[in-house]
Amino acid sequence: MKIHYAELKNRSRLLQSLTGMSTTEFEALLPSFSAAWESFEEETFEREDRKRARGAGRRAELAVLEDKLLFILFYFRQYPTQEVQGYLFGIGQPQANEWIHRLTGVLNQALGDEMQLPERRPAKLKEVLAACPDLTFLIDGTERPINRLKDKDDQKAYYSGKKKAHTVKNNIITEHGGKVLYLSDTNEGKKHDKRIADEEGYSFPPGSKLLQDTGFQGYRPDGVTIVQPKKKPRGGELTPDEKIINRAISSLRVEVEHQIGGVKRCQIVVQKFRNRVEHFVDDVMETACGLHNFRLSHRQGKATESVATA
């Protein structure tokens, strides 16, 4: 038995369990995914040096556009092995591998067309943040496990003492009450959160407020009010008042953890990453952030409509 969207479209709860999206969210993304697929087809199948006619060869198992979107959303949400992914969609592992990489690019383009991808260029960050009304932002680092590398120097660079595993790391900047606005490059797990921020050179609009944890101790961009819990002094204790203030700050800063949790509904950025294709470990994190932003925008839009009609 193969998975098909036609059998799931009227079972929104099951579809959401399998893909992370309800039927309405799935169909809201479908037009942009269709446009991105058409663009991919034009670049791939309409090139002058192509010898085989478009549509030639054996019939594709993922012939329906909805099944293509279902295929890649299922992969991101569940992250099965390629053998399992292929079996569930009626194709072999080599074909599953090809479709995974092909459709990841298409999905990423669709989310870009929907304006849901986070900014990746530090030079553009200030401009992006300036569009936010209250100028309150949250920053945090997040790690993802990867397979142990063969090279000893790489093993050392990617070993995270915090996670006791080999990992990669990104910094994320979110808007207060909003989406993931910025995603840093993917770095080796050993690199400190503050060092990533220093190397990328983030700039914030004047009057910004930045909530951060003690992993960014000493990070103070120009013109920014920093809100950070006080670190316990070595060999000492915090005062009762300092503990109360820290709890209050943590109750505000926990929002960034919720946003990261939303991104990590995609198991591909939670489980140990198995794929060794160059840059793919970075690509999937960007796409996972885009999926989270898309879901959040769609649900916030529905909530606004409900309030307006109440």
C-alpha positions as CSV (number, residue, x, y, z in Angstrom):
1,M,0.0,0.0,0.0
2,K,1.4,3.4,-1.1
3,I,0.8,6.7,0.5
4,H,-1.3,9.1,-1.6
5,Y,-2.6,12.6,-0.8
6,A,-6.0,11.7,-2.3
7,E,-6.5,9.2,0.6
8,L,-5.3,11.7,3.3
9,K,-6.9,15.0,2.2
10,N,-10.1,14.3,4.1
11,R,-8.2,13.1,7.2
12,S,-6.6,16.3,8.3
13,R,-5.5,15.1,11.7
14,L,-3.6,12.1,10.2
15,L,-2.1,14.3,7.5
16,Q,-0.9,16.7,10.2
17,S,0.7,13.8,12.1
18,L,2.5,12.6,9.0
19,T,3.6,16.0,7.5
20,G,3.2,18.6,10.2
21,M,0.6,20.4,8.2
22,S,-3.2,20.4,8.2
23,T,-5.2,20.0,4.9
24,T,-5.8,23.7,4.7
25,E,-2.1,24.5,5.3
26,F,-1.0,21.9,2.8
27,E,-3.3,23.3,0.1
28,A,-2.3,26.8,0.9
29,L,1.4,25.9,0.1
30,L,0.5,23.9,-3.0
31,P,0.2,26.8,-5.5
32,S,3.8,28.1,-4.6
33,F,5.1,24.5,-4.7
34,S,3.4,24.1,-8.1
35,A,5.1,27.2,-9.5
36,A,8.5,26.2,-8.1
37,W,8.1,22.7,-9.7
38,E,7.2,24.2,-13.0
39,S,10.3,26.4,-12.8
40,F,12.4,23.3,-12.0
41,E,10.9,21.4,-14.9
42,E,11.7,24.3,-17.3
43,E,15.3,24.4,-16.2
44,T,15.7,20.6,-16.3
45,F,13.7,19.4,-19.2
46,E,13.7,22.4,-21.6
47,R,17.4,22.8,-21.9
48,E,18.9,22.8,-25.4
49,D,21.3,19.9,-24.9
50,R,18.6,17.5,-23.6
51,K,18.2,14.5,-25.9
52,R,15.2,12.7,-24.4
53,A,11.8,14.3,-25.1
54,R,9.9,15.7,-22.1
55,G,7.6,12.9,-20.7
56,A,9.6,10.1,-22.3
57,G,10.7,7.1,-20.3
58,R,8.8,5.1,-17.7
59,R,5.9,6.7,-15.8
60,A,7.0,8.4,-12.7
61,E,5.6,7.0,-9.4
62,L,5.2,10.6,-8.0
63,A,3.2,11.7,-11.0
64,V,0.7,13.9,-9.1
65,L,1.9,17.2,-7.8
66,E,0.2,16.7,-4.4
67,D,2.0,13.4,-3.9
68,K,5.3,15.2,-4.6
69,L,4.6,17.7,-1.8
70,L,3.4,15.0,0.5
71,F,6.6,13.0,-0.2
72,I,9.0,15.8,0.8
73,L,6.9,17.0,3.8
74,F,6.7,13.5,5.1
75,Y,10.4,13.1,4.8
76,F,11.1,16.3,6.7
77,R,8.6,15.5,9.4
78,Q,9.4,11.9,10.0
79,Y,13.0,11.5,8.6
80,P,12.9,7.8,7.8
81,T,15.7,6.0,6.0
82,Q,15.6,6.3,2.3
83,E,14.7,2.6,2.0
84,V,11.6,3.2,4.1
85,Q,10.7,6.4,2.4
86,G,10.9,4.7,-1.0
87,Y,8.9,1.7,0.2
88,L,6.1,3.9,1.5
89,F,5.8,5.8,-1.8
90,G,6.3,2.8,-4.1
91,I,9.9,3.5,-5.4
92,G,13.4,2.2,-4.7
93,Q,16.0,3.7,-2.5
94,P,18.0,5.3,-5.4
95,Q,14.9,7.0,-6.7
96,A,13.9,8.1,-3.2
97,N,17.4,9.7,-2.8
98,E,17.0,11.5,-6.1
99,W,13.5,12.7,-5.3
100,I,14.5,13.9,-1.8
101,H,17.2,16.2,-3.1
102,R,15.2,17.3,-6.1
103,L,12.1,18.2,-4.1
104,T,14.0,19.8,-1.2
105,G,15.1,22.5,-3.6
106,V,11.6,22.9,-4.9
107,L,10.1,23.1,-1.4
108,N,12.7,25.7,-0.4
109,Q,12.0,27.8,-3.5
110,A,8.2,27.6,-2.7
111,L,8.8,28.8,0.8
112,G,11.0,31.6,-0.5
113,D,8.2,32.7,-2.9
114,E,5.9,32.7,0.2
115,M,8.4,35.0,1.9
116,Q,8.8,32.5,4.8
117,L,12.5,31.8,4.7
118,P,14.8,33.4,7.3
119,E,17.4,35.9,6.2
120,R,20.8,34.3,5.8
121,R,23.0,37.3,5.0
122,P,24.4,39.2,8.1
123,A,24.7,42.4,6.0
124,K,20.9,42.4,5.4
125,L,19.9,41.7,9.0
126,K,19.6,45.3,10.2
127,E,17.2,46.0,7.3
128,V,15.1,43.0,8.0
129,L,14.9,43.7,11.7
130,A,14.0,47.4,11.2
131,A,10.7,46.3,9.6
132,C,9.6,44.8,13.0
133,P,7.3,47.2,14.9
134,D,8.5,46.8,18.5
135,L,12.2,46.1,17.9
136,T,12.3,43.3,20.5
137,F,14.3,40.3,19.5
138,L,15.5,37.0,20.9
139,I,18.7,35.2,20.0
140,D,19.8,31.7,20.8
141,G,22.0,28.9,19.5
142,T,20.7,25.4,18.6
143,E,22.6,22.2,18.0
144,R,21.8,19.2,15.8
145,P,23.5,15.8,16.0
146,I,25.5,14.4,13.1
147,N,27.3,11.2,12.4
148,R,30.8,11.0,13.7
149,L,33.3,12.2,11.0
150,K,36.2,10.1,9.9
151,D,38.9,12.8,10.1
152,K,40.3,13.2,13.6
153,D,40.6,17.0,13.3
154,D,36.9,17.2,12.1
155,Q,35.9,15.0,15.0
156,K,37.5,17.4,17.4
157,A,35.9,20.5,15.8
158,Y,32.4,19.0,15.7
159,Y,32.4,17.4,19.1
160,S,30.2,19.4,21.5
161,G,31.0,19.0,25.1
162,K,27.6,20.3,26.0
163,K,25.8,17.6,24.0
164,K,28.4,15.0,24.4
165,A,28.1,14.2,20.7
166,H,29.2,15.4,17.3
167,T,27.0,18.3,16.3
168,V,26.5,21.3,14.0
169,K,25.2,24.6,15.4
170,N,23.2,27.6,14.2
171,N,22.3,30.9,15.8
172,I,18.6,31.9,15.4
173,I,17.2,35.4,15.8
174,T,13.4,35.7,16.3
175,E,11.0,38.5,16.6
176,H,9.1,38.9,19.9
177,G,5.8,37.2,19.2
178,G,6.8,36.4,15.6
179,K,8.8,34.2,13.3
180,V,12.4,33.1,12.8
181,L,13.9,36.1,11.1
182,Y,17.5,35.1,10.8
183,L,19.5,31.9,10.6
184,S,23.2,31.9,10.8
185,D,25.5,29.7,8.7
186,T,25.8,26.1,9.9
187,N,28.9,25.8,12.1
188,E,30.8,23.0,13.8
189,G,29.3,22.1,17.2
190,K,32.4,23.1,19.2
191,K,32.0,26.8,18.2
192,H,30.5,29.0,20.9
193,D,27.3,30.9,20.3
194,K,28.8,34.3,21.0
195,R,31.8,33.5,18.6
196,I,29.3,32.8,15.8
197,A,27.6,36.2,16.5
198,D,30.9,38.0,16.6
199,E,32.2,36.5,13.4
200,E,29.0,37.2,11.5
201,G,28.9,40.8,12.8
202,Y,25.2,41.3,13.5
203,S,23.8,44.8,13.4
204,F,20.5,45.8,15.0
205,P,18.3,48.9,14.4
206,P,18.9,51.7,17.0
207,G,16.6,51.2,20.0
208,S,16.5,47.5,19.7
209,K,16.0,45.2,22.8
210,L,17.8,41.8,22.6
211,L,16.9,38.9,25.0
212,Q,19.8,36.4,25.3
213,D,21.0,33.7,27.6
214,T,24.4,33.4,29.3
215,G,25.8,31.6,26.3
216,F,26.1,35.2,24.9
217,Q,27.9,36.5,28.0
218,G,29.7,39.7,27.0
219,Y,27.8,40.1,23.7
220,R,26.7,43.8,23.4
221,P,26.0,45.1,19.9
222,D,26.0,48.9,19.5
223,G,22.7,50.7,20.2
224,V,21.1,47.6,21.7
225,T,19.6,47.1,25.2
226,I,20.6,43.7,26.4
227,V,18.3,41.7,28.6
228,Q,20.2,38.7,30.0
229,P,20.0,36.6,33.2
230,K,22.8,37.2,35.7
231,K,25.4,34.5,35.8
232,K,26.0,32.9,39.2
233,P,29.5,34.0,40.4
234,R,32.1,31.3,40.7
235,G,32.0,29.9,44.2
236,G,29.1,32.2,45.1
237,E,25.4,32.4,45.0
238,L,22.8,34.8,43.5
239,T,20.8,36.9,45.9
240,P,17.1,36.2,46.2
241,D,16.3,39.4,44.2
242,E,18.7,38.3,41.4
243,K,17.0,34.9,41.2
244,I,13.6,36.6,40.9
245,I,14.9,38.8,38.1
246,N,16.5,35.8,36.3
247,R,13.2,33.9,36.5
248,A,11.3,36.9,35.0
249,I,13.8,37.2,32.2
250,S,13.7,33.5,31.5
251,S,9.9,33.6,31.3
252,L,10.3,36.1,28.4
253,R,13.2,34.5,26.8
254,V,11.6,31.0,26.7
255,E,9.7,32.2,23.6
256,V,12.8,31.6,21.5
257,E,12.9,28.0,22.8
258,H,9.3,27.6,21.6
259,Q,10.2,28.9,18.2
260,I,13.2,26.5,18.0
261,G,10.8,23.7,19.1
262,G,8.5,24.7,16.2
263,V,11.4,24.4,13.8
264,K,12.3,21.0,15.3
265,R,8.9,19.5,14.6
266,C,10.8,18.4,11.5
267,Q,12.6,15.3,12.7
268,I,15.3,15.9,10.0
269,V,16.8,18.6,12.3
270,V,16.3,16.5,15.4
271,Q,17.6,13.0,14.7
272,K,21.2,12.3,13.9
273,F,21.8,13.7,10.4
274,R,22.8,10.9,8.0
275,N,23.1,12.6,4.7
276,R,26.7,13.6,3.6
277,V,25.8,15.7,0.5
278,E,27.7,19.0,0.7
279,H,25.6,21.9,2.2
280,F,22.5,19.7,2.6
281,V,22.8,19.9,6.4
282,D,22.5,23.7,6.1
283,D,19.8,23.5,3.4
284,V,17.4,21.4,5.5
285,M,17.7,23.7,8.5
286,E,16.7,26.7,6.4
287,T,13.8,24.8,4.9
288,A,12.7,23.6,8.4
289,C,12.7,27.3,9.6
290,G,10.6,28.2,6.5
291,L,8.1,25.5,7.2
292,H,7.8,26.7,10.8
293,N,7.3,30.3,9.7
294,F,4.7,29.2,7.1
295,R,2.7,27.3,9.7
296,L,2.9,30.2,12.1
297,S,1.8,32.8,9.6
298,H,-1.1,30.6,8.5
299,R,-2.3,30.0,12.0
300,Q,-1.9,33.6,13.1
301,G,-3.8,34.6,10.0
302,K,-6.7,32.3,11.0
303,A,-6.6,33.6,14.6
304,T,-6.9,37.2,13.3
305,E,-9.8,36.2,11.1
306,S,-11.6,34.6,14.0
307,V,-11.2,37.7,16.2
308,A,-12.4,39.9,13.3
309,T,-15.6,37.9,12.8
310,A,-16.3,37.4,16.5
